[in-house]
Amino acid sequence: MTERTPTPAMHPVVAAVTRRIVERSATTRTAYLERIRAAGARREPARTDLGCANLAHGFAASEALDKLALRGRVKPNLAIVTSYNDMLSAHQPYGDYPPVLKKAAARAGGLAQVAGGVPAMCDGITQGRDGMQLSLYSRDVIAMSAAIALSHDMFDGALMLGVCDKIVPGLLIGALSFGHLPTVFVPAGPMASGLPNAEKAQVRQLHAEGKVGRAELLEAEAASYHSKGTCTFYGTANSNQLLMEVLGLHLPGSSFVNPGTPLREALTDAAAARAVAITRQGGDPTPIGEIVDERAIVNACVALLASGGSTNHTMHLVAIARAAGVDLTWDDLAELSAVVPSLCRIYPNGQADVNHFHAAGGIAFLVHTLLRAGLVHGDVLTIMGRGLEHYTREPVLRGDALSWEEGPKASLDRDVLRPADDPFAPDGGVKVVRGALGTAVVKTSAVKPEHRVVTAPAMVFDDQADLLAAFAEGRLDGRDLVAVVRYQGPAANGMPELHKLTPCLGVLQDRGQKVAVVTDGRMSGASGKVPAAIHVTPEAAVGGLLSRVRDGDVITVDADRGVLHIEDAYAVQQRRPTGSAPEGPAWAGTGRELFAAFRATVGAADAGASIFPTHPAPAAPSEVPVVV
């Protein structure tokens, strides 16, 4: 057992934000808990209510002993929901998991069946392609797919297999719709370190300048993304893994153990055993909907900010919270970011990768120092029991025996990971900016202080390809500019990532030009050194002021003061919109036409960019700051 230490006083701002979320969520959280508690109230497996033909369908393909067990009422049956495919390195290891998990569940006294699969697409492959316009929508498709997998009333718990960008948030939203089921998320781990991130970024920028060719660029990329496992930079995929651990849904210390290692294999076995243990039949019932409460959501926000995680989670955490009846807003994130220190330097916020972070003390030390500083709630429910201090421990394999020991109480590399009382920066590196143009998010942790305030004329683009063409033609040279890339929001074209813009804009910034981006699209956890006001809401496609901006309008992005300003805003408001979202044949092909209903129903970025209509309405926006 972990030795309990005295609980420090909560930071007053963290405590105040938590109280505000609890009060705002009182009605929706109560309704959610009533629903899942009613669903989980029965003492016997749900499958015992199935008609004989229904149940026979449910175990028809099972082995004889499993059929016998599934007829009975004693053994818990786990649903395995998998994102396996063998094209994507992060999900390729999952091909071997189902038989391993089934055997481990059997040894623990349970059963397991593969209940279904969910799609898993990769933003890294679809960058700049039409397929990227399906990426954000895929999160809600995954949530619905997970719900379908769990809908058969055959299961007493679940094992969720997923790693990357939209997959984990989608699996979690789907799991929360079955919040009465105990659920364990099972990671696959990052690939071993390859080409250092600084070298990869340099080759990308040289290619953008035309100084190296495609062959050299491909060689660098292949040396970076080189084997099975998650990409090693700290983008959305690895932010997912850290958040699942801090939410208490992973086994402690399991997020960043490399695939194919004995420890990884032992942790996979242990995940199935733990899932059996936390079912009602296992004796320690721990429904996922009870774990993911207001305090757990605040803990996830704090960990995201302290680690410099993906800006995609400014949407995903809102959507996840609302799936559990919790109303989280960007104001909450902004208020937390002001007091949560930056404790990690992981690429793109530094040169280290997640393997270096893990070796420096990783999540165990991060949780330890956040607990000591009173920045996270310690008294939360997890799959390991009550108390976040479970996640200050690290897994250790001695022979065939897996155990957990106390993790480091000091960073093993202060260039990568620091304690809360000696941070890299005093804030969490995510700022909410506001003004007449709307509300947006800026990730400042990778942007040097001297680049965080830009006032310059706008250059307006309705497609990222047009900006790239303008760069190639030299039309962006020798001038300060704010690149307005609009009609890239959820309702316009699915809110694609625009990360391909980073290398060329980085070139301009390195030449001494003042450069910023303002977009209703995404830049993701790979957002780089150029200041970017992203996720602008209201977006251009629904009448946001971005639709009225013209070349030459003077825009200020001030990440320090939280300002997104356009001069003569009243005059801009009186104009007719220009440009438009792609329509008809322009938004068809690559499956896009199948998602027309999503475009028509998707919510705003600050409400989670979700198609699901049951989420509570967002809080009223705070007062818009005025530039003087």
C-alpha positions in Angstrom: 0.0 0.0 0.0 1.1 3.6 -0.6 1.8 5.4 2.6 -0.6 8.3 2.9 1.0 11.7 3.6 -0.9 14.7 5.0 -3.1 16.3 2.4 -1.9 19.8 1.6 -4.3 22.7 1.4 -5.8 23.1 -2.0 -4.6 26.1 -4.0 -7.4 28.7 -3.6 -7.9 29.2 -7.3 -8.1 25.4 -8.0 -10.6 25.1 -5.1 -12.6 28.0 -6.4 -12.7 26.7 -10.0 -13.8 23.3 -8.7 -16.6 24.8 -6.6 -17.8 26.8 -9.6 -17.9 23.7 -11.8 -19.7 21.7 -9.1 -22.3 24.5 -8.7 -22.8 25.0 -12.5 -23.1 21.2 -13.0 -25.4 20.4 -10.2 -28.5 19.6 -12.3 -26.7 17.8 -15.1 -24.4 15.8 -12.9 -27.2 14.7 -10.6 -29.3 13.6 -13.6 -26.3 11.7 -15.0 -25.6 9.9 -11.7 -29.2 9.0 -11.3 -29.2 7.4 -14.7 -26.0 5.4 -14.3 -26.9 4.3 -10.8 -30.2 3.0 -12.0 -28.5 1.1 -14.8 -26.1 -0.5 -12.3 -28.5 -1.2 -9.5 -29.2 -4.8 -10.4 -27.1 -7.3 -8.4 -26.7 -9.9 -11.2 -25.2 -9.6 -14.7 -27.4 -7.8 -17.2 -27.1 -10.9 -19.5 -29.3 -12.8 -17.1 -32.2 -10.7 -18.3 -31.7 -11.7 -21.9 -34.1 -14.1 -23.5 -32.7 -17.5 -24.3 -32.3 -16.8 -28.0 -30.6 -13.4 -27.2 -28.1 -15.0 -24.9 -27.4 -17.9 -27.2 -26.5 -15.4 -29.9 -24.2 -13.7 -27.4 -22.1 -16.8 -26.7 -22.6 -18.8 -29.9 -19.0 -18.5 -31.0 -17.5 -19.0 -27.6 -15.6 -22.0 -26.3 -17.5 -24.6 -24.4 -16.3 -23.6 -21.0 -17.0 -19.9 -21.7 -20.5 -20.8 -22.9 -21.1 -22.5 -19.6 -19.8 -19.6 -17.6 -21.8 -17.1 -19.6 -25.0 -19.0 -18.8 -24.2 -18.5 -15.1 -24.2 -15.5 -12.8 -20.8 -15.6 -11.1 -18.1 -14.7 -13.6 -17.9 -11.1 -14.8 -17.7 -10.7 -18.6 -15.5 -7.9 -20.0 -16.1 -6.1 -23.3 -13.0 -5.5 -25.3 -13.4 -2.4 -27.5 -10.4 -2.0 -29.7 -9.0 0.6 -32.1 -6.6 -1.9 -33.7 -5.3 -1.5 -37.2 -1.9 -2.4 -38.5 -1.3 0.8 -40.6 -0.9 3.1 -37.6 2.1 2.5 -35.4 0.3 3.5 -32.2 -2.5 0.9 -32.7 -0.5 -1.9 -34.3 0.4 -3.5 -31.0 -3.3 -4.0 -30.2 -3.5 -6.8 -32.7 -2.1 -9.2 -30.1 -4.0 -7.9 -27.2 -7.4 -9.7 -27.3 -6.2 -13.2 -26.7 -3.8 -11.9 -24.0 -6.5 -10.0 -22.3 -8.9 -13.0 -22.4 -6.4 -15.3 -20.8 -5.6 -12.7 -18.1 -9.2 -12.2 -17.4 -9.7 -15.9 -17.1 -6.8 -16.2 -14.6 -8.5 -13.5 -12.6 -11.8 -15.3 -12.5 -13.6 -13.5 -15.4 -14.3 -13.7 -19.1 -13.7 -11.3 -22.0 -15.1 -10.9 -25.5 -14.2 -8.5 -28.2 -17.3 -6.5 -28.3 -16.4 -4.2 -31.2 -13.9 -2.1 -33.0 -13.7 1.6 -33.5 -12.1 3.5 -36.4 -8.7 5.0 -35.8 -7.4 7.6 -38.2 -4.1 9.5 -37.9 -3.8 13.2 -38.2 -0.1 12.7 -39.0 -1.0 11.0 -42.2 -3.9 13.2 -43.2 -2.2 16.5 -42.6 -3.0 18.8 -45.5 -5.2 16.2 -47.1 -9.0 16.1 -47.6 -9.2 13.2 -45.1 -8.2 15.6 -42.3 -11.6 17.1 -42.6 -13.1 13.9 -41.1 -10.6 13.8 -38.2 -12.5 15.8 -35.5 -15.8 14.2 -36.5 -14.3 10.8 -36.0 -14.2 11.4 -32.3 -18.0 11.3 -32.1 -18.2 8.4 -34.6 -15.8 6.5 -32.2 -18.0 7.4 -29.2 -21.1 6.0 -31.0 -19.2 3.0 -32.2 -18.1 2.2 -28.6 -21.7 2.7 -27.4 -22.8 0.2 -30.0 -20.2 -2.3 -28.9 -21.4 -2.0 -25.3 -25.1 -2.1 -26.1 -25.6 -5.8 -26.0 -26.2 -6.2 -22.3 -23.6 -9.0 -22.2 -21.0 -7.1 -20.1 -20.1 -6.3 -16.5 -17.0 -4.2 -17.3 -15.0 -3.0 -20.2 -11.4 -2.7 -21.5 -10.8 0.2 -23.9 -7.9 -0.1 -26.3 -6.9 3.2 -27.8 -4.1 5.7 -27.9 -4.2 8.5 -30.4 -5.8 11.8 -31.1 -9.6 11.4 -31.3 -9.7 7.7 -30.4 -9.2 8.0 -26.6 -11.6 11.0 -26.1 -14.2 9.1 -28.3 -13.8 5.9 -26.4 -14.1 7.8 -23.1 -17.3 9.6 -24.2 -18.7 6.3 -25.4 -17.7 4.6 -22.1 -19.3 7.4 -20.1 -22.6 6.7 -21.8 -22.4 3.3 -20.1 -21.1 4.9 -16.9 -22.4 2.1 -14.7 -19.7 -0.2 -16.2 -16.3 -0.4 -14.6 -13.8 0.4 -17.3 -10.1 0.2 -17.7 -8.2 2.0 -20.5 -5.3 -0.1 -21.8 -2.3 1.8 -23.4 0.2 0.4 -25.9 3.1 2.7 -25.2 5.4 5.0 -27.3 7.9 3.8 -29.8 11.6 4.1 -28.8 13.2 7.4 -29.4 14.4 8.1 -33.0 15.8 11.2 -34.7 15.9 14.0 -32.2 13.0 16.4 -32.5 15.1 19.4 -33.0 16.8 17.8 -36.1 13.4 16.8 -37.5 12.0 20.3 -37.1 15.1 21.8 -38.7 14.8 19.5 -41.8 11.1 20.4 -42.1 12.0 24.1 -42.1 14.8 23.6 -44.6 12.4 21.7 -46.9 9.9 24.6 -46.6 12.6 26.9 -47.7 13.5 24.7 -50.7 17.0 23.9 -49.3 16.5 20.1 -49.0 14.5 17.8 -51.2 11.7 15.3 -50.6 14.1 12.4 -50.2 16.0 14.1 -47.4 12.8 15.1 -45.7 11.3 11.6 -46.0 14.5 10.1 -44.6 14.3 12.4 -41.5 10.6 11.7 -41.0 11.2 7.9 -41.3 14.0 8.1 -38.7 11.6 9.9 -36.4 8.5 7.7 -36.9 10.3 4.4 -37.2 8.6 1.5 -35.3 5.4 0.4 -33.6 4.2 2.6 -30.8 3.0 6.1 -30.3 4.9 9.0 -31.9 7.2 10.3 -29.2 6.5 14.1 -29.4 4.0 15.5 -26.9 1.0 16.0 -29.1 -2.6 14.9 -28.6 -1.8 11.1 -28.5 0.6 11.3 -25.6 -1.5 14.0 -23.9 -4.3 11.4 -24.0 -2.1 8.9 -22.2 -1.1 11.3 -19.5 -4.7 12.4 -18.9 -6.1 8.8 -18.7 -3.5 8.1 -16.0 -4.3 11.3 -14.1 -8.0 10.6 -14.4 -7.3 7.2 -12.8 -8.3 5.1 -15.8 -4.9 3.6 -16.5 -2.8 1.4 -14.3 -0.2 3.7 -12.6 2.9 4.2 -14.6 1.6 2.3 -17.6 1.3 5.1 -20.1 4.8 5.4 -21.4 6.2 1.9 -21.2 7.4 0.9 -24.7 5.7 -1.9 -26.7 7.2 -5.3 -26.8 8.9 -5.2 -23.4 8.3 -7.6 -20.6 6.9 -4.8 -18.4 4.5 -3.7 -21.1 3.2 -7.3 -21.4 2.9 -7.6 -17.6 0.9 -4.4 -17.4 -1.5 -5.6 -20.1 -2.2 -8.7 -18.1 -2.6 -6.6 -15.0 -5.1 -4.3 -16.7 -7.4 -7.2 -17.4 -7.1 -8.5 -13.9 -7.9 -5.1 -12.5 -10.9 -4.8 -14.7 -12.2 -8.1 -13.3 -11.5 -6.9 -9.7 -13.5 -3.7 -10.0 -16.7 -5.4 -11.3 -19.5 -6.2 -8.9 -18.6 -9.9 -9.0 -15.0 -9.0 -8.5 -15.8 -7.4 -5.2 -14.7 -3.8 -5.7 -17.3 -2.2 -8.0 -15.9 1.0 -9.5 -18.1 2.4 -12.3 -16.4 4.8 -14.6 -19.1 7.3 -14.3 -18.3 7.6 -10.6 -14.6 8.1 -11.3 -15.0 10.9 -13.9 -16.4 13.6 -11.6 -15.8 17.3 -11.3 -12.6 16.9 -9.2 -11.2 14.4 -11.7 -11.9 16.7 -14.6 -10.1 19.6 -12.8 -7.2 17.2 -12.1 -7.0 16.4 -15.9 -7.1 20.1 -16.7 -4.2 20.9 -14.3 -2.1 18.0 -15.6 -2.7 19.1 -19.2 -1.5 22.6 -18.3 1.4 21.6 -16.1 2.7 19.3 -18.8 2.2 21.6 -21.8 -0.3 19.2 -23.4 -2.3 19.4 -26.6 -4.6 22.3 -27.3 -7.0 19.8 -28.8 -8.0 19.0 -25.3 -9.5 22.4 -24.8 -12.3 20.9 -26.9 -12.0 17.2 -25.9 -12.0 17.8 -22.1 -15.1 20.0 -22.5 -16.8 17.2 -24.5 -15.7 14.5 -22.1 -16.8 16.4 -19.0 -20.2 17.0 -20.5 -20.6 13.3 -21.3 -20.4 12.9 -17.5 -22.8 15.7 -16.7 -20.0 18.1 -15.9 -20.0 21.6 -17.4 -16.4 22.7 -18.0 -15.7 25.9 -19.9 -12.7 27.7 -21.4 -12.9 30.2 -18.6 -12.2 27.4 -16.2 -9.2 26.4 -18.2 -7.9 29.9 -18.5 -8.3 30.6 -14.7 -6.4 27.4 -13.9 -3.7 28.1 -16.5 -3.0 31.4 -14.7 -1.9 29.6 -11.5 -0.7 26.1 -12.7 3.0 26.3 -13.3 4.7 24.8 -16.4 6.7 21.8 -15.2 7.6 20.0 -18.4 9.7 20.6 -21.5 8.6 18.0 -24.0 8.7 18.7 -27.7 7.3 20.9 -29.1 7.7 22.8 -25.8 11.3 21.6 -25.5 13.7 19.2 -27.1 12.9 16.0 -25.0 10.4 13.4 -26.0 8.1 11.3 -23.9 10.7 8.6 -23.3 13.0 11.2 -21.8 10.1 12.6 -19.7 9.3 9.1 -18.5 12.9 8.5 -17.6 13.1 11.8 -15.7 10.4 10.8 -13.4 7.4 10.9 -15.6 3.8 10.9 -14.5 4.6 9.6 -11.0 6.8 12.6 -10.2 4.4 15.0 -11.9 1.5 13.8 -9.8 3.7 13.8 -6.7 4.7 17.5 -7.1 1.2 18.6 -8.1 -0.2 16.9 -5.0 2.4 18.5 -2.7 1.6 21.9 -4.2 -2.2 21.5 -3.6 -2.9 21.8 -7.3 -4.8 18.6 -7.8 -7.4 16.8 -5.7 -6.0 13.8 -3.9 -9.2 12.4 -2.6 -10.6 11.1 -5.9 -11.8 7.6 -7.0 -9.6 5.7 -9.4 -9.5 2.1 -10.8 -6.9 1.4 -8.1 -9.1 2.7 -5.3 -9.5 6.0 -3.7 -6.6 8.4 -3.7 -4.6 10.0 -6.5 -1.4 9.1 -4.6 -1.7 5.6 -6.2 -0.4 7.4 -9.3 2.9 8.5 -7.5 3.9 4.9 -7.8 5.8 3.1 -10.6 5.4 -0.5 -11.9 8.3 -2.8 -11.3 8.8 -6.3 -12.7 10.9 -8.6 -10.6 11.1 -11.9 -12.4 7.5 -12.6 -13.3 6.1 -10.6 -10.4 4.6 -7.2 -11.1 4.4 -4.7 -8.3 4.3 -1.0 -7.7 6.9 1.0 -5.8 7.1 4.7 -4.8 8.2 6.8 -7.7 10.9 9.4 -7.5 10.4 12.4 -5.2 12.9 14.6 -7.2 13.2 15.1 -10.9 16.0 13.0 -12.5 16.5 15.6 -15.2 15.5 19.2 -14.4 15.9 20.2 -18.1 12.8 18.1 -18.8 10.8 17.9 -15.6 10.7 20.2 -12.6 8.9 20.5 -9.2 6.1 22.9 -8.7 8.2 25.1 -6.5 10.8 25.6 -9.3 8.9 25.6 -12.6 9.9 26.5 -16.1 7.2 29.2 -16.1 4.7 30.3 -13.5 1.7 29.6 -15.8 0.3 26.6 -17.7 1.0 28.0 -21.2 -2.6 28.0 -22.5 -4.3 31.4 -22.8 -7.8 32.3 -23.8 -7.9 35.5 -25.9 -11.0 37.5 -26.6 -12.1 40.5 -28.6 -14.5 41.5 -31.4 -13.1 38.7 -33.5 -14.4 36.2 -31.0 -12.8 33.9 -28.4 -9.8 31.7 -29.1 -7.1 29.6 -27.5 -3.3 30.4 -27.7 -0.7 27.8 -26.6 2.1 30.0 -25.3 4.3 27.3 -23.8 6.2 26.8 -27.1 6.2 30.5 -28.0 9.1 32.7 -26.8 7.9 35.7 -24.8 9.1 38.2 -27.4 6.8 36.6 -30.0 3.6 36.5 -27.9 2.3 39.9 -28.9 1.8 40.7 -32.6 0.0 43.7 -34.2 0.1 43.5 -38.0 -2.0 43.7 -41.2 -4.1 40.7 -42.0 -3.6 38.4 -44.9 -6.8 36.5 -45.4 -6.9 32.9 -46.7 -9.9 30.6 -47.0 -7.8 27.5 -47.5 -4.4 26.6 -46.0 -3.2 25.6 -49.6 -3.6 29.2 -50.6 -1.3 30.4 -47.7 1.3 27.7 -48.6 1.1 28.9 -52.3 1.6 32.5 -51.2 4.6 31.6 -49.2 6.1 29.6 -52.1 5.6 32.6 -54.4 7.3 35.0 -51.9 4.2 37.0 -51.3 4.6 36.7 -47.5 8.3 37.9 -47.5 9.5 41.1 -46.0 6.3 42.1 -44.1 4.7 41.6 -40.7 1.4 39.8 -41.0 -1.4 38.1 -39.2 -2.4 35.1 -41.3 -6.2 34.8 -41.0 -7.1 31.2 -42.1 -10.9 31.0 -41.9 -13.7 28.6 -42.9 -11.8 25.9 -41.1 -14.1 25.5 -38.1 -16.3 22.5 -37.1 -19.3 23.6 -39.1 -17.3 24.7 -42.1 -15.2 21.6 -43.0 -14.7 19.6 -39.9 -12.0 21.7 -38.3 -8.8 20.2 -39.8 -5.4 20.6 -38.2 -3.3 23.3 -40.0 0.0 22.1 -38.7 1.5 22.2 -42.2 1.6 26.0 -41.9 4.0 25.9 -39.0 7.3 25.3 -40.9 6.7 28.2 -43.4 5.5 30.7 -40.9 8.5 29.6 -38.7 10.8 30.6 -41.6 9.3 34.1 -41.7 9.6 34.5 -37.9 13.2 33.4 -38.0 13.8 36.1 -40.7 12.7 38.7 -38.2 9.2 39.2 -39.4 6.4 39.5 -36.8 4.0 36.7 -37.6 0.8 35.3 -36.0 -2.0 33.0 -37.1 -5.7 33.6 -36.4 -7.9 30.7 -37.4 -11.2 28.9 -36.6 -9.3 25.7 -37.3 -6.9 23.6 -35.2 -3.1 23.5 -34.8 -3.1 20.6 -32.3 -0.6 19.5 -29.7 2.1 20.0 -32.2 1.5 23.7 -32.3 4.9 25.3 -32.6 6.8 28.5 -32.1 4.6 30.9 -34.0 1.8 32.5 -31.9 -1.6 31.1 -33.1 -5.0 32.1 -31.9 -6.9 28.9 -32.8 -10.4 27.5 -32.4 -11.8 31.0 -33.0 -15.5 31.0 -32.1 -17.9 32.0 -33.4 -16.4 30.5 -36.6 -16.6 32.2 -40.0 -19.1 29.6 -41.3 -21.8 30.6 -38.8 -21.3 34.4 -39.2 -18.3 35.1 -37.0 -16.5 38.3 -37.7 -13.7 36.3 -39.3 -16.0 36.1 -42.4 -15.8 39.9 -42.7 -12.0 40.4 -42.3 -10.1 41.7 -45.4 -6.5 42.0 -46.3 -4.9 44.9 -44.5 -7.2 45.0 -41.5 -4.9 45.5 -38.5 -5.2 42.7 -36.0 -3.6 42.3 -32.5 -2.9 38.9 -31.0 -1.8 39.6 -27.4 -1.4 36.3 -25.6 0.0 38.1 -22.5 -3.1 40.2 -22.0 -5.7 37.8 -23.4 -6.7 40.0 -26.3 -7.8 39.3 -29.9 -8.4 42.7 -31.4 -9.2 44.1 -34.8 -9.1 47.9 -35.4 -12.3 49.6 -36.5 -14.3 46.5 -35.4 -17.6 48.4 -35.8 -16.8 49.1 -39.5 -15.8 45.5 -40.0 -19.0 44.3 -38.6 -21.0 46.4 -41.1 -19.4 44.6 -44.1 -20.9 41.7 -46.0 -19.2 38.4 -45.4 -16.7 37.3 -48.0 -15.6 33.8 -48.8 -17.5 30.7 -47.8 -17.2 27.1 -46.5 -16.8 24.5 -49.3 -20.2 23.3 -50.6 -21.6 20.6 -52.9 -18.9 19.0 -55.1 -16.2 21.1 -53.3 -17.0 19.1 -50.1 -17.3 15.7 -51.5 -14.9 12.8 -52.0 -12.7 11.1 -49.5 -16.0 10.2 -47.7 -16.7 13.8 -46.8 -20.2 13.9 -48.3 -21.2 11.2 -45.7 -20.7 13.7 -42.9 -22.9 16.5 -44.1 -25.2 15.9 -41.2 -22.3 16.4 -38.8 -21.6 19.8 -40.4 -25.2 20.8 -39.8 -25.4 19.8 -36.2 -21.9 20.2 -34.7 -21.5 22.6 -31.8 -19.0 25.4 -31.3 -15.4 24.7 -30.3 -15.8 26.1 -26.8 -18.7 23.8 -26.2 -16.6 20.7 -27.3 -17.2 20.8 -31.0 -19.6 17.9 -30.6 -22.6 16.7 -32.5 -24.3 15.4 -29.4 -27.2 17.6 -28.4 -27.5 16.6 -24.7 -24.6 18.7 -23.4 -25.5 21.7 -21.2 -25.3 25.1 -22.7 -21.9 26.9 -22.2 -21.7 29.6 -19.6 -22.0 33.2 -20.7 -18.6 34.6 -21.9 -16.6 36.8 -19.7 -16.3 40.5 -20.4 -14.3 41.2 -23.6 -11.0 43.0 -22.8 -10.5 46.3 -24.6 -7.2 47.3 -26.1 -6.1 50.8 -25.1 
